């Protein structure tokens, strides 16, 4: 797979690889077992690594990316890393802290793409899927256009 020819130009002039390696694995699958394929994916030519806070494996994904940089397989600029803003962090004041947490977990200075996981807000907090006493999701009311503005500000700051 030739990573240079398998890209699409984005509106801002950056390029995104057309083929991405998704890192989601069910929680019952051991993280180490699920992530043994990520180094192989990079070795065979995947350059878009798709992760998310909700996958609960950003630390492991970051470790893999850094190890592939350290062993000379890739440079940081060769990897297009995507992460996602989770539903409990869609309030505008929570966006940047959530991004910073993902960057810390990944141990990267930047992600190439940071998007909202779903356009549906849940009650802020540490629980990924906050539920009431009846087991129903607890939704939150969020101005998605304001949240989007904060995402754009994060991009503008690098």
Buried (B, 14 or more C-beta within 10 A) or exposed (E): EEBEEBBEEEEEEEBBBEEBBBBEBEEEEEBEEBBEBBBEBBEEEBBBBBBBBBBBBBEBBBBBBBEBBEEEEBEBEBBBBBBBBBBBBBBBEBBBEBBEBBBEBBEBEBBBBBEBBEEEBBBBEEEEEBEEEEEEEBEBEBEEEBBBEBBEEBBEEE
